[in-house]
């Protein structure tokens, strides 16, 4: 299984506020988008990583973060007017070596390698898969300052990323995609393809507001990690 990873990072950060875009904010000493890139660049099953940035951020990526991006071997791609166009720009440059394509939000840096393993495996088995988490709270529809409806949460899940698809499936979905889509799985579903759900985790935070950044800081260093591989050498403690 060879996976090409696309990291959309061309959003306007309008809900985040302040002078600095959320992708450039520091999360425990490293920019948020770098944390997201680092989830994939050292995986043996990843053959390509593309970072899709906004036109106005190209200079920042190429100057302030050039050493990081260059060292990780990440390809920088210019984004479009919306998320759909940005991902489409990256799809046009996907490696021929890739069998699957993974799309992961640049502002979701709190993902365990174990969760990535699970969604990759599910995509290889079913052709398409994503992380998602079941909704537990009571859902209210609000207009202005008042509740207008209480919604039934039965069967409702919140989609997360990574979302992983067989390359041909995602290319076909984007060939007919219209502007404004916020979720790649929805585009694939529209083609009739079933998308498998891998149960995610509430710690997989999408940073939208400054409060989200605070939450991410609290959990990013405490995510589940793979167990270290035993050396199998003559002094492997398992032999003693």
C-alpha positions in Angstrom: 0.0 0.0 0.0 1.5 3.3 -1.1 -0.3 6.5 0.0 -0.1 10.1 -1.3 -1.0 12.5 1.4 -2.7 15.9 0.8 -2.7 18.5 3.6 -5.1 21.4 2.8 -3.8 24.5 4.6 -5.3 27.3 2.5 -8.1 28.4 4.7 -8.7 32.1 5.8 -8.8 31.4 9.6 -11.6 33.9 9.8 -13.0 32.3 13.0 -9.7 32.1 14.7 -9.1 35.8 15.0 -5.8 37.7 15.5 -3.1 38.6 13.0 -1.6 35.1 12.7 -3.3 32.3 10.8 -4.0 29.3 12.9 -1.8 27.1 10.8 1.2 29.2 11.8 0.3 29.4 15.5 2.7 27.6 17.8 1.6 24.3 19.3 4.2 23.3 22.0 7.0 25.0 20.1 6.1 24.0 16.5 3.7 25.5 14.0 0.3 23.7 13.8 0.7 22.7 10.2 4.2 21.3 10.8 2.7 19.0 13.5 0.2 17.7 11.0 2.9 17.1 8.3 5.0 15.2 10.8 2.2 12.7 11.2 3.0 11.3 7.8 6.4 12.2 6.4 8.2 9.3 8.1 5.7 6.6 7.4 7.0 3.8 5.2 3.6 3.5 3.5 3.5 7.2 2.5 5.2 7.9 -0.9 4.3 11.6 -1.2 3.1 14.5 1.0 1.7 17.7 -0.5 1.0 20.9 1.5 -1.7 23.1 -0.2 -1.3 26.7 0.9 -3.1 30.0 0.1 -1.6 32.3 -2.4 -1.0 35.0 0.2 1.0 32.5 2.4 3.4 31.2 -0.3 6.1 33.6 0.7 5.8 32.7 4.3 6.1 29.0 3.5 9.0 29.6 1.2 11.0 31.7 3.6 10.1 31.2 7.2 9.4 27.5 6.9 11.6 26.5 3.8 14.1 24.5 5.9 11.3 22.4 7.5 9.4 21.8 4.3 12.5 21.0 2.4 13.9 18.6 5.0 10.7 16.7 5.2 10.5 16.4 1.4 7.1 18.0 1.2 5.8 19.4 -2.1 4.2 22.9 -1.8 1.1 23.4 -3.9 -0.9 26.6 -4.5 -4.4 26.5 -3.2 -7.6 27.7 -5.0 -10.6 29.8 -4.1 -12.1 27.1 -1.9 -11.2 23.8 -0.4 -12.5 21.8 -3.3 -10.3 23.7 -5.8 -7.3 23.4 -3.4 -7.5 19.6 -3.2 -8.1 19.4 -6.9 -4.9 21.3 -7.5 -3.0 18.7 -5.4 -4.7 15.8 -7.1 -3.3 17.0 -10.4 0.2 16.4 -9.0 -0.3 13.1 -7.2 2.5 10.6 -7.5 1.9 7.8 -10.0 3.4 5.5 -7.4 0.4 6.1 -5.1 -2.4 3.5 -4.8 -4.4 5.5 -2.3 -4.8 9.2 -1.4 -5.2 10.5 2.1 -6.6 14.0 2.8 -5.9 15.4 6.3 -6.7 18.8 7.7 -3.6 20.9 8.4 -5.4 22.1 11.6 -5.8 18.5 13.0 -2.4 17.9 14.6 -3.6 15.7 17.5 -3.7 12.3 15.7 -2.1 9.1 17.1 -0.1 7.0 14.6 -2.2 4.1 15.8 -5.4 5.8 14.5 -3.7 6.5 11.1 -2.7 2.8 11.0 -6.4 1.9 11.5 -7.9 4.1 8.9 -5.2 3.2 6.3 -6.0 -0.5 6.9 -9.7 0.1 6.6 -9.2 2.0 3.3 -7.1 -0.8 1.9 -9.8 -3.3 2.8 -12.9 -1.3 1.7 -11.6 1.2 -0.8 -12.5 4.3 1.3 -12.4 5.1 5.0 -12.4 7.9 7.5 -12.0 8.6 11.1 -15.3 9.7 12.8 -16.7 10.0 16.3 -20.3 9.4 17.5 -22.1 12.4 18.8 -23.1 12.1 22.5 -24.6 15.4 23.5 -28.1 16.6 23.0 -28.3 18.5 19.7 -30.2 21.8 19.4 -30.9 23.9 16.3 -30.6 27.5 17.3 -31.7 30.7 15.4 -30.6 33.9 17.0 -30.5 33.4 20.7 -33.2 30.7 20.9 -33.6 27.0 20.4 -35.9 26.2 17.5 -35.6 22.4 17.5 -34.1 19.5 19.4 -32.6 17.0 17.0 -32.4 13.2 17.3 -28.7 12.3 17.5 -29.2 8.6 16.8 -26.7 7.4 14.2 -25.0 10.8 13.9 -21.2 10.9 13.8 -18.8 13.8 13.4 -16.5 13.3 10.5 -12.8 13.7 11.2 -9.6 13.3 9.2 -7.5 11.5 7.9 -9.8 10.3 5.2 -8.3 7.8 2.8 -9.5 6.6 -0.6 -8.4 4.4 -3.4 -6.8 6.8 -5.9 -9.2 6.2 -8.7 -12.2 6.7 -6.5 -11.1 10.1 -5.3 -10.1 11.2 -8.7 -13.5 10.2 -10.1 -15.3 12.0 -7.3 -13.4 15.2 -7.9 -14.0 15.0 -11.6 -17.6 15.8 -10.9 -17.3 17.8 -7.7 -18.8 21.2 -7.3 -17.4 24.1 -5.3 -18.1 24.4 -1.6 -17.6 20.8 -0.4 -16.1 20.6 3.1 -15.7 16.8 3.3 -14.0 14.5 0.8 -15.9 11.5 1.9 -19.2 13.2 0.9 -17.9 13.6 -2.6 -17.0 9.9 -2.8 -20.3 8.9 -1.3 -22.1 10.9 -4.0 -20.5 8.5 -6.6 -22.3 5.5 -4.9 -19.1 4.3 -3.1 -19.5 3.2 0.5 -17.1 4.7 2.9 -16.1 2.7 6.0 -16.0 4.5 9.4 -13.2 3.9 11.8 -14.1 5.1 15.3 -11.9 8.1 16.1 -11.3 10.0 19.3 -12.5 13.3 20.7 -8.8 14.3 21.2 -8.5 14.6 17.4 -9.3 18.3 17.6 -9.8 20.5 14.6 -8.4 23.9 15.6 -10.9 26.5 14.6 -10.8 28.9 17.6 -8.2 29.9 20.1 -9.9 27.7 22.7 -9.3 24.7 20.4 -5.6 25.6 20.4 -5.5 25.5 24.2 -7.2 22.1 24.1 -4.7 20.8 21.5 -1.8 21.9 23.7 -3.2 19.9 26.6 -3.5 16.6 24.6 -0.9 16.6 21.8 1.9 15.1 23.9 -0.4 12.5 25.6 -1.7 10.6 22.5 -1.4 6.8 22.3 1.8 5.8 20.6 3.0 2.5 19.1 5.0 0.2 21.4 8.8 0.3 20.7 9.9 -2.6 18.6 12.2 -5.0 20.3 15.7 -5.2 18.9 15.9 -9.0 18.9 19.6 -8.6 19.6 21.6 -10.7 22.1 20.8 -8.3 24.9 17.1 -8.0 24.3 15.6 -8.0 27.8 12.8 -10.4 26.6 15.5 -13.1 26.5 16.5 -12.7 30.1 
